[in-house]
Structures are given as structure tokens and as C-alpha cells.
Amino acid sequence: MPSPELELLTNKRPPRKRRENDQRERSILIGIVCTVLLHLLAAWLIHEIPIEKVSHTPAELAAMARKKRSFNFELAPMPIPPPKVNPTKFVETNPDAPANEPDKTNNFSNRNQQAAQKEAAKEKDPENRPSVTGREDIKDDTAIVTGDHAQPQQGAAAAPSASQTQGQQSSQQQARAQQIPLNGSEKLENPSKDGIGANVSKNPATSTDSQQLVEGSRESKNAEGGLISTTAANHPTPKPRPRLTAVRSAVLSNRVSGTQNVGVVGQDARWSEYGDYMAELIDIVDREWHGMVDESNLHYKQGTHVDVTFTIGAKGEVKVTKTEQYGGADDVAVGQCTSAITNPGPYRKWTEEMVNVLGTEQSITFSFYYY
């Protein structure tokens, strides 16, 4: 049987072991918590630092972090590009209409012109274009008047009327003849005996052997006339015929709607250097094409047309990029249309202002209608 003292010592040992167990469990718990925190920190670092930079040393990572935390920057104003005025639509104007700059339009041409027509249209055109009578199959209508390239002739002198002829004859009959007496001569003697004397006289070719000078007409033979002939002065001079402006031959479209302005047929357009250039280009191509068509003596049915798309550069060079044919147009027609564009090239070089606005090249489409 154990003694009381031994029993007391035995009873005191279990609490000490319990405390040791508690400390061991607390240490394990702290280790687990620290492990979890370290894993979370590692996961956050992997997410924040790019994968290719994970191999950096801790010192490099610290320097990179400092750079991320502190940096300077300066905001510079963005350069404002100059507004680019792109051409919208080229239209052909009427050269017989007065020059007048329109209030508002997207059209450009070789002159300033306001839309007008002979009579106010019942239906208003949304683009303020004048009404035109023509073919309904024409869609891209830039022309509002048509004509031909024949050079206008000067007016011939008008034949005098019967009354004017009688008046001229009467005037000639009343005119008296000019009478000139004979011219005398003058003898010049040298006071010196060794000198030479001379006789000076005027040319008697104009003399009429009259006794005295009578003013009159040299052409008249009537010595009894009393008036000087004024036939040449009173000869009527006819006024020259008015010169017609050479307008290219164009196929007009059929547009019922029109503008409310009444006057000479015109179209809203603003002048520009590119408008002048386009008008010159159209005139050259149109003359070339009509010349080839007239020489070929080929005839196509109405509705035959060819669309040619080409680029023109700042140096005047041209290059055909696309052709489309309609209404039975064959390869001969396509060749005529493309040659009308390429044969006269290269065209006039662009001005500096045109290059600033248009760049280095522009794409254009011409439609050639056979009729």
C-alpha cells in the first residue's frame, strides 16, 4: 500500500502532462496557421508579379515594387489634325448661268452657281437640283445642260438692204469731184557765179488742171456736185452673232422634282481648284471618246454603257482599276472608254492646295453612255 506522500506526488503528475500536451497542440495550431498564411501570400505574389519575372531576386522584386509605388508622368496635349475637306460630289454647271455662290451645298465644280430653273417645280427636290427632262435609265446625273463641242463661228457681214443701196448711190451722185489746180515751179539761183541753180516744183500727179482748188471726193466725176461723199462713213456694220458656249454633249436624266428658284437653269455648286481640274479632265476625256466613237462608225442600242473606275495621282498619272459593261457593251466599247482616259495622260499636275486636301491620289468613276 503506497504511502500518503507517494500518493500525493502521483496525484500531482497528471496536470503537468496536460499542460505540456496543451502547449504542443497550440504550437501545431500556430504552425498550421502560419503555413496557410504563407501559402496565401505566395498566391497573392504570383498573381501580382508576372510569371516571367518570378525568377528575380528579392532585392530586384523590392526595387520593382518601389518603382510601381512611385512614378512621375506628364500629359501632353494631343495634336489636333487639320480638318480634311474631302470632295463630296462633282457636278457640271451651266456656263450661261450667272455666277452666284450658294448658301449651303456639298457639291463642287468649276464655278459658283445657285440652283434655278425656268419655272418653279411643283415637287421640291431634296438636293435642290433643277428638274431635267431626259432618260430614266440615267442614274448618276451630273449634267443639267447638253450641247456639242463644235467651235462657234463669227457672224458674217449682213448684206445691205435695197434702201441702203439706193441711199449709197444717191450719196455718190451728189458728191462733187475734188479739183486741184496745176502746181507751179520755183527757180532757185545761186548768187555765186560758180554756184549751181535749180528749179523746184511739186509733183503734178494729183492735179486736175483746174483753175482753183475745190474740195470734194477723189472718186467722184461729177464736177457739179455739192456734197462730199459719206458712203464709207455711213456704211452699216452688222453686229456679230452671239457666240454660243461650247457645252459637251451629255445624256440627261429624267428628274421631275426641282428647285423653287426661277431663272437660268443652274445647280448648287461651289468653286474649287479640284472643280476646275475635274471640268478640264472631263472635257479632255469626252473629246477623246467622241473622236474614237465617230471614227469607228459602231452603233450600239440605247442603254449600252460602260463604267470605268480609275485612280489619278498628284503627278497626273492614271491607272484603270475596274471596268463594268451593261446593255450589250462589248470589248471594243470597253477599249474605247478606257483608252479615252489613258491616252491623253499624264494630265496636269495637282497644285499644292489640291495635294493638301486630296492627298496623293483619288479614285474616280466615269460612265460612258452610247446613244
Secondary structure, DSSP 4 states (H G I P E B T S, - for coil): ---HHHHHHHHHHHHHHHHHHHHHHHHHHHHHHHHHHHHHHHHHHHHHS-GGGTTS-HHHHHHHHHHHH-----PPPPP-PPPP----EE----TTSPP---SS-SEEESS-B--BBSS--SSB-TT-PPPB-SBTT--S---S-----PPPPPPPPPPPPHHHHHHHHHHHHHBPBPB-BPP-EEEE--SSTTS--EEEE--GGG---BSS-B--BSS---TT--B---TTTT---PPPPPPPP-----PPB-B--B-S-BSS-B--BEE-HHHHHHHHHHHHHHHHHHHHHHHHT----TT-EEEEEEEEETTS-EEEEEEEEETT--HHHHHHHHHHHHTT-S-PPPPHHHHHHH-SEEEEEEEEE--
